[in-house]
Amino acid sequence: MKILTIHADFIEFEAKKKAFSAAEEGVEKGNKQRVEECLVVFSAVEKKDEENVNVVLEKYEREIIKIAELVHAKTLVLYPYAHLSSTLADPKVAEDFLKRAEQKLRADKYVVFRAPFGWYKSFNISCKGHPLSELSRQFGPEEVLSLKKEGKDEPFVFDGRKLSADEKVLLTGTLVAGKAVKNMFLKAEIAGSGFYQQHAYVDIAEVELSNDDLARIEKETEVLLKKKLVIAKIPLPDVTLPLQKSMIHDLGVAAAAYMLDGLKIIPLFNEPYVSLGKLKALKVLSQSKVYWKNNASNVQLVRIYCAAFDTEQKLTEFVKKREEAESRSHLKIGREMGLFVTSELVGPGLPLLAPKGMIIREEIIDFLWSLHKDKGYQKVWTPHIAKEQLYKTSGHWDKFGDELFKVKGKTDNFILKPMNCPHHMQIFDSFSFSYRDLPVRYFEPATIYRDEKSGQLIGLSRVRAITQDDGHLFCRVSQIKQEVAAIVSVIRKFYQTLGMDKEYWVSLSVRGEDKSKYLGTEEMWEIAEKSLEEAAKENKLPYRKVRGEAAFYGPKLDFLFKDSLGREWQLATIQCDFNLPERFDLSFINEESKKERPVVIHRAVSGSLERFMSVLIEHFAGKFPLWLTPVQVKVVTVTDRNNAFALEVVKRLRDEEVRVELDDRMESIGKKVRDAQMEKVGYIVTVGDKETEKKVLAVRPRSGDVKFDVKIEKFVTDVVKEVRERRL
């Protein structure tokens, strides 16, 4: 079924002649009809819809009602439009479908007109031209997708958590910034506000901004803050803008409306604002472009990021920290150190690791495996593509259909894998296991692929080729807590080694109110959520229960760590899954020689390796611990007289697998040392005439004073020990 809806000032149409002999009877040729203030639904019933007409009819009715509510339309025009599809249903089926739809929608208290079926018609239509006035949908017996396949709307979800005082100040700041934009650009509309990557933002429709405008907006906020303006709660019926009415529809009973000096907004939080008197400092940071409801087929919005504080001192501290963060940017450091590159020919979101970046990646993977190999994990490997049916069975097709990369084969249709778990299910299912064999643990750092929106792609932190240090455990319900405990110990050791374990918390992510978004039975979810919470308590994890953040197949424990700048990152995760074993009909033989369903635990310690590398680069500002440093030792010579001895030093280090480079360029020793410092090498070893004669080294650590007369064997031993112990 394909539909195109137009919110119209009017439509006029006239039946000219029959398109085929079986066209609808009882139609008066030449009779003109005009319908005003209506939602016109151009419709094409397709061949595949005949498989289950009732299901499609229900979806058709539901989708029309949803759109009608968004645009506040009470009058509908059902208009048969064969041009939307090349695979049309039988005419009798299609005619009957539209007649039934007409009856059902009238029963829903809509005024319904229907254009004649099977007739050539002339029509004249006036579209209203607001962001929701033209929408398209495609759905069938099994799925609901956008007609252009540009993505599905992501409905707004209410966040019921209690906001901190600082968060309320931030949201108040975004509201003031939105009002400033409205004062400067009268056509601007506020589309919503919230938080993204530790920043607060406000989304604006019907406006284009230059970077120069941001300074002007900030000046206008200063003017507004001097006024004694009041933020007041208002009745929902007072909200008339289509985008905001759409938000109200999504939020349901949780929806509320506020107003600041005539500017209305629908927040996603409870009691989100403070009085303007408590807002003492505001800074407009940047802008970006986003699509309404993250759907590229919708209107594009300007997103303005703001910082707001209750004291000037906090703003000063923020600016200082921001400047430091910019100096630590993984984009900047990655370029300077030659860790990764991007290519327009390869494409956005597909960074290429250079040799030095690959060293860091492999060291992380090796460390991760060292933490797992003694805990019963086995390495596996899975291909990068699989047939569509694999993901239809797993549920990923329905849940992430618009994010999947599709590959057309000669005989079958394939998908670039968006997750490793369905593949691991197939490995487990190919062998016979008894209860004595469980848990079965698979480990695979593997690359998966998701068609992320281009506007959200950046460096290593948001990519389309995502490498997960993935692991899946197949166990019994009684084994969940012990397995979670083992995973927690790995996570703790990993982040302790990196110095990121001092301050963290764990999100126990469970279902939200809308249970339809999640797979599985109520019983499955209750067992899974209870098991994870008990495991969190027994392992003394600093956890908080967060509703609505569970994976679609099960609850999870998400670990949030802070970097050296105090920024919070969600990295490690442990997820409990009763659903995929059910979907793939997995089993083992229990004590009674009967089949029993296993539980699957999904776990990732670093999360995405690409994103994790971006965090590490910024956490250490490129000055990695020696075991991660691409060039651990740089040997520099004073003159070419020292080259022979320098080569001996290099060989001795390489014999111990130390990553060492020789700089014997005809440059000054000062320049060579400065260049090595810019590369952020671990140790700079200077070899001059004195060192050559005495067979000793001058060693400059990355931080600290130069040590002279260091014996070669002592230096080599110390370096090797530091690397093996993975010291900070």
N, C-alpha and C positions, 0 to 999 in steps of 0.2 A: 504494500500500500504506500503510495506517495501522495503527499499533500503539499500545497503551497497556500499559505494564508496571507491575506491582505486586509488590514484594518482600513476600511474605506469610508470616505465621506458619502459616497454613493456608488452604486453599480447599476447600469442599464443594460439589458440584454433582450435579444429578439430572435425567436426561432425562424430560420430561413427555409430549410428543407431537410428531409430525412437523410442521414448519412448512410443508412443501410435499411433493408426492408424490415428488420426486427426492431426498429426504433420504437421508443415509447409511444403508445397510442393516447388519444384524447388531448393532444397538444394543438392549440390554435395557431396555425401558421401566420406569421406577421404580427402577432400580438407582442407588444413591448411591455416589459416590466421594469420598474425602477424601485430600488430599495436603498434607503438612506441610513447613515450611521450604523454600519453593519460590519461583521467579520465575514469576508468571503473566503470559502474553503474550496479551492480548486483541487479536485480529487481524481486519482487514477487507481482503480482496483486491478491488481495484478494477478497473473496466473498462479503464482505460488500461494496467494491468499486463499485459493480454493481448498488448500489442504486443511484449513481450520478457519472457516469464515467467522464463526462466533468469537474466537479469540481476537481476530483482527478487528472485528466490529467493536468489541469492547475497548481495544486500544485506540481506535479511531474516535470513539465517543469521548474517552478520557482525555486524549490529547487536545481535542477541540475545546472541551470545557476548560482545560488548563490555560490555553491561549486566550480564550474569551475572558477569563477572569483577569489575566494579566493586563489586557487592553480595556477592560471594563465594558465589554460588548454584551448586549442582551439580544441582539438580532443576528441571525446567522443566514448565510446563503450557501447552500451546498451546490457546487458547480462541477459537473462531470467534465474532466479535461484529459482526454486520451494522450495529449502530447507530452505528458509527464513521464510516460513509460513506453517502451517498445515491446513489452511482454504483458499484454492485457489479458484480463480474465474473460471468460465467456460473457457475452453481452447480457444474457438473462441473469447470470449470477451478479454481475455488477449493478444492474438496474435494481434488482431485489435488495442488494446490499444498501444502496443509497436510500431506498424507500424505508427500509428498517431503521437506518440511522436517523432519518427525518423523524420518525415516530418516537424513537428513544430520546432524542434531544428535545422534542416538544414536551415529553414527559418530565424532562429536567427543567421545565419552566422557561425555555427559550422560545422566542419567535423565530420560526424556521421557514425559509423559502428554498425551493429547489429548482434549479434550471432543468429543462427537459433533457432526458437521456437519449443519446443516439441521433441527435439533430445537429446540423451545422448552425452555429449561432454567431451573431455579431454582438459585441459588447463594448461598453465604454465605462471605464472605472477611474475613480479619483482616490489615490492612495494618500493617507494622512501624513506619511513621511517622518514619523517619530522612530526611535531606535527599535521598537518592537512591532512596527507596522507591517513588516515583511518577514515571515518565518517559513522555514521548510522542514519537513519531517519525512522520514521513511521508516516503516515498520512492517513486520510480517508475522507469521505464526510464532516465530521464535525470538525475534529481536526487535528493538527499537533503536534506530540510528538516524542521524541527520541526513537529509537528502543529499547534500553536497559532501557528506562524509568528512567534514572538517572538524568534527568533534561534537561531543554532547555537552549540554549545559551542566555545569556543576552547581547545584542549588546551594543557597546560603544555609548554613547550619548554625544554630544558636549555641554559644559557648556559655554554659551555666556556671563555670568556675567563679570564685570570688576574686575580683581584681584587686591587686595591690594598690596602695595609694599612688605610687609612681606610675603605674599603668593607667590609672584614671587621669592623672595629669597629662600623660602622653595623648590619650584619646581626646581630651579637652583641647589640647593644642591642635590636633588635626581638624577639629570642628572650627576653631578660630581661623585656621589657614583656609579652610573651605569657604568661610564667610568672606575672607579677604579676596579670594578669587572671584566670588560672586559679585563683590563690590566693583571689581575691576572689569569683569566680563559678564554682562547682564544675562547672556544666553546660557551661561554655565549652569550645570545641574550636578548636585552632589549625589553620587551613586553608592556611597558607603565608605566605611573606614575600618581599620583593623591593624593587625600586626603582621609583619613579614620579616623573618630573619632579624629579629631583635630591633626592628624599627617600626614606628607607627606611621600609618599612611592614610591619605584620603584620596578616593577615586573621583574624578571629575569628568563629566560628559559634556559634549558640545563646546569644547575649548581646545585651542592649540597654544602651547606655551614655548617660548624660547628660554634659554638658560638665563638671559638677562631679566626675564619676567620674575624669576625666583627671588631675586633681590628686592624687586618691587613688592612682591607678595609679602615678604618678611617685613618691609617697612609698613605695609598696610596693617599687618597683625599688631605692630607696635601701637598704631593709632587705635585699633579696636580695644586693646588691653587697657588703655587709659580711660575708656568709657565704662560706665557702670551697667554693662549688659548682663542679662540674666538668661540662663539656659533653663527652659521650662518643658515639662512633659505635656504633650498635647494628645487629643483623641486621634485614633487611627483614621477615622473617616476624613479628617482634615488633610490627609496626604493624598495628592492627586497625580503626582508625576509617575509615569508608567514604570520606570526603573525601580522606584521605591515601592510601588504597589507590588511589583514582582518579588521584592525582598519580603514584604509582608506575607505574601502568599507562601513563600518557602518557609518562613519562620513559624507560621501558624499562630498558636496561642501565645507563644513566647515573644511575638512581635510587640514592639513599643516604638513610639515616635517622640522626638524631641525637637525643639526649635530654639534657634539663637537669632534674634533680631530678624525674624521672617524667614530664615534659612532652616529647612526641615531636614531631618536625617533619621534613618532607621538603624540603630546600633545592633551589634551582634552579641552584646553583653548586658548583664544586669547592672543597673545603676552605674553607668560607665563614666559619668562626668563629675567634676568638682566645680565649685564656683570660680568665676574668672579671677576673683581676688586672690586665689591660691596659685594662680599661674603667673610666675614672676619672670620667666625667661623662655623664649621660643626661637628656634632656628630652623629655617627651611633648608633641607639638605640637598635634595636632588629630585629629579623626575624620571619616570619611565613610562612606557606604553603597556597597557594590558587590555585584554578583551573582556567584555562583560561576561561573567560567569565562566571565564577561562575557555570560551568557545570562539574560535577564529571566525565563525560565521556571524557572530554578533558585533555590535558596535564597539569601536576601540575607545578606550578611556585614557586619560592622563592620570598617572599615579604620582602624587606628591608625598615625599617622605619628610617627616618632621621629627625634631627633638624638642621636648618641652620639660621644664623643671619648675620646682617650687622655690628655688633659690638661684641667684646669679652664679654663686660659687659652683654649683653642680654643672651649670652650662660650661663654665671655664674648664672644669675637670673633663667634661665630655669632649670638648674641642681638642684638648691636649691628647686624650686617649685616641680620638679619631685620627689625628695627625700621625700618631704612632702606628695605628692600624694601617693607614695608607702606606707608610714606609715599609710595613711588613707584608704588603699585598703579595699573594702568591703569584699574581700576574707579573708584577715588577721583578720580584726575586727570581722567579722561574726563568724570566728572560735573561736577567743578568748572569745567572749561574748556568744557563743552557740546559735546563731540566726538561722542558717540553716546548713544542711549537704547535702552531695551528696553520691550517692551509685552507684557502678558499676552494681549491680544487677537491680536497677531501671532504670539506663540508663543516658547518657549524656544529658544535657539541661533540666533535670527534678529534680531540687533541692527540698529538703524536709524541710519545715519550722519546727523548733523545737519550744517548748512552748513559749520561749521568743520572737522568731521571729514572731510567730502567734499573740502575743499581739500587736506588732507594726502594723501588717497588719490590725487587727480588729479595732484598734484605728483610722487608716487612713480611713477605710471604714465607720466607725461611723461618723467621722467628715464630710466626703463627703456627707453622707445622711442628716446630719443636715443642710447642706448648700442648699440641694435640696427640702427637704420635704415641705417647706413653699412656694415653687415656682411652685406648681401644678404637681410635678412628682409623679408617681405611681410605686411601686415596681412590677416587674414581675420576672418570673423564666422560663428558657428554658433548655431542655435536652442537653447533651453533644454530641449527635449524631443526624444525620438526613439522610434521603435518598439522594442518589446522585442527584436526579432530582431537589431538592431544590437549590443546588449550580449551576446546569446547567442553571436553570431559572435566578438566580441572576447574573450570569456571572463569579462567582468565580472559577468555574470549568475550564473555558477556560483561565482565567487570572493566576490562581495559581495552576493549575493541578498538577504540580510536587511537590508542598509543602503540598498537602493534605494527611492526614492519612486515608487510606481506610480500612473499616471494612466489612468483608464478613458475612452476616446473613444467616439464613436458607432459606429465601425466597427472601430477598432484599439485595442490596448492600448499605452500609451506609458510611458516612464520619464523622470523628471527626470534630466538627464544627470549621472552621477557622475564622469565624466572627459571631457576634450575630445578625447583622442587618437582614438577611433573616428570622430568627426566629421571630423577632419583627414585621416584615411585616405581618407574618401569624396571629399574635395576633390582630393587627389592622384590618386585613381583615375579621376577624371572628365576628366583631361587626358592627352595623350600626351607623354612625355618621352624624350629620348635621354640617353646618358651625358654629352653635352656640357652638358645643362641642370643636371646635378647638381653640388652639393647644391641641393635646393629647401628653403627655410626659411620656415615659417609662424609668425606671432606673433599671439597673441590673449589679452589679459587677460579672462578669462571666468569667470562664476560657475557653479559646479557644486553638486550637492546630495547630501548623505549623511545618512541617518537615524541620527545619532550617539545614543548612549544618553543620556537626559536627565540622569542623575547626573554625567556628565562634562562637561556644557556650562557654560561660564563666560565672561562678557564677550565680548571679541573673540578670546580665545586658543583657544577650542574652540567651534565653531559648526556649524550645519547648512547654511548657505549660504556656500560657500567660494569666494573669487575667487583664481584662480591666474594669475600672469603667465606664461601657458603658451606654450611654443614647441615645434615639432616640425620636425626636420630629416630629410630623405630623402636618403641618400647611399650611396656604395659602401663596402665594408669598408676599402678602401685610403684612404678619406677620413676615417675615424673620428677618428684622432689629431689631424689638422689642425682638425677641427671642434670637438673637445673643447678644444683649445688656445685657439681663438677664444672659446668660452664661458667658459673659465677667466679670460681677460683681462677680460671683461665683469663677471664676479662680483667679481674683485679691485678693479676700478675702483668698482663700486657700493658695496662695503663700506668701501673706503678713504675715499670721500666722507663716509660716516657715522661714521668713526672706529672701526670695528669690525673692522679688519683686522690688528690688532696681535698677536692670539693666537687662532689657529684651527687646527683639524685636519680631515682628510677621512677619512670612513669609506668604504673600498672594500667595499661590501656585496655579498657573493656568496651562493650557495646554501648551505643547511645540509645535514645528512646525509639528511634525508627529501626525496628528489628528487620525490616525488609531488605536492608542493605547488606545483611550478613547471611552466610550460608550455614546450614546445619540446624539441628533441633535445639529446643530450649534446654533439654537435659544435657546435651553435649556441652553447651556453653556454660552452664552452671558448674559442671565438673571441671572444665578447663580453667575457668576464672578462679574457682576455689583452690585448685591445685597450685596455680601460679602465686596466688596471694599467700598461701601457707608456705610455699618455698621462699618467697620474699621475706616473710617473718622469720623463718628458721635461719636464713642466711644473714639476718640483721641488715637488710638492704634499706636505705633511706627512701622508701617508696611513697608515692601518692597515687591514689586511684583517679584516673582521668577517663571520663565517659566520652564515648564517641570516637575514640582514637584507635580502636582495635583493627587488626587486619580483617578483611572480609571473611576469612576462614577461621579466625580464632583470636583470643586475647594475646597480649604480649607484654613483656618487660622491656622497655626502652631505656637505655642508659644515657644520661646527659652529663657530659664532662665539660669543665671549663678550661680554656687555654690560658696562656700567660697574661693575656689582656683582660681576663675575666669574662670572655664571651662564652656562651653556652652552645654546645654542639650535641645533637643526638647522633650517636655513633653505634655502639653495640646494641644488639637486640636478641631476645629469646622469645620465640612464639610457639604457642601450644595449639595443635591442629588435630581435631577429630574428623574434619570434613574430607580432606583429600584421601585418607585411607578408605573412607566410605565411597567416594566417587570412583576410585580406582579398584574397589573391591579387594583391598589388601588383607592378608590374613597370615597367621601362624598357627601351629598346632599346640594347644594347651595341654595341661596335665591329664585331661580327660579324653585326649586324642580327638578333640573337636576343634573346628576352626574358631579363632578368636581374632577380633579386629585390633591391630596395633594403634597406638597414638604416635603422631609425628611431632617432633620438636624441631623447629627451624631455628638456627642460630647463626649469627654473624658477629664477629668480634670487632673488626674495624669498620664494618658496614660496607660502603663503597670505597674501594681502594683509591679511586681518583679523588673523591671528596676528602677522604682521610689524608691523602698526600697534601691537598690544599691546606687543610687544618694544620698539619705538621710543619709545612713551610712557614706559615704565619706564626705558629706557636714558638718555633725556634728562631724565627727571622732568618732562616737559611743557615744558621749556625747549629747544625745537627750534632747530636752525640757522635762520637768518633765512629761507632759501628754503622751509622747511617750515612756518614759523610762520603760523598762520591770520590773525592781525592783526599785520602787520609793524611798523606805526607807529600810535601813538595820539596824536592832537593834543588837548591839554587847554587850556582857556582859564581865565584867572584871573577875569575878569569878562566880562559881555556886551559891554563896549566893545571886546573883542579878537576878537569873533566874525567880523567881516568879514575881517580879516587871516588868521585861522585857516582860513577857507574857501579863501582864495587858496593857502595852503600845502597843504591837502588836495587841491585841484584839480591843483596842480603834481605832486604825488606820483601821483595817479591817472592823469595823462597818461602816466606812465612805467610804468603797470600795477603800481604798488606797492599792496599791500593796506593801506589806511589807514582809520581811523575817527576821527570827531570827537566829543569829549565836551564839550559846552557846557551841561551841566546847571547848575542853580543850586545847586551844592554847593561846599564848600570845596576849594581846590586840593589840600590834603592828602588828602582823601577820594578825589578823582579819581585822584591818583597811586597811592594804595594799591590802588584797584580795578583800575587798569591793571596793576599789579604782580601782583595775584592772577590776572589773565587771562594772565600770562606773555607779554605783547607784547614785540616785539623792541626797539623804541625808544619812549620817552615824550618827546614834544615839548611843552614848556610855552610858551604864548604869553601874556605879560602886557603891561602898558603899555609897558615898556621895549622889548620885542621888537617890539611893534606900531610904535612910533615909529621904531626903527632898522632895521626890516625884517630882523631876524635871529631866531635860534631858540635856545632853551635845550634841549639834547638830553641825555636821560638814557638811556644804554645799559642793557641788562638787567643787566649786571654792570659796575661801574665808576662813576666820579664824573660828575656833571653837567658838560657842556661848554657854556659861555655864548658868546654872540655868534657862533654858527655861521651862516654864510651859507646861504641856502636852496639855491642851486645846488650848493654844495659838499656839503651833506647829501644831496640827491637823487642826485647822481652817485655818492657813496660807497655809498648804500643799493642802488642799481641794480647796481653792480659786485659788491657782496657777494652779492646774490641770484643774479646770472648766473653767478658763479664757484662757487656752491654751497659757500661756505666753512662750516667748522665753527664 
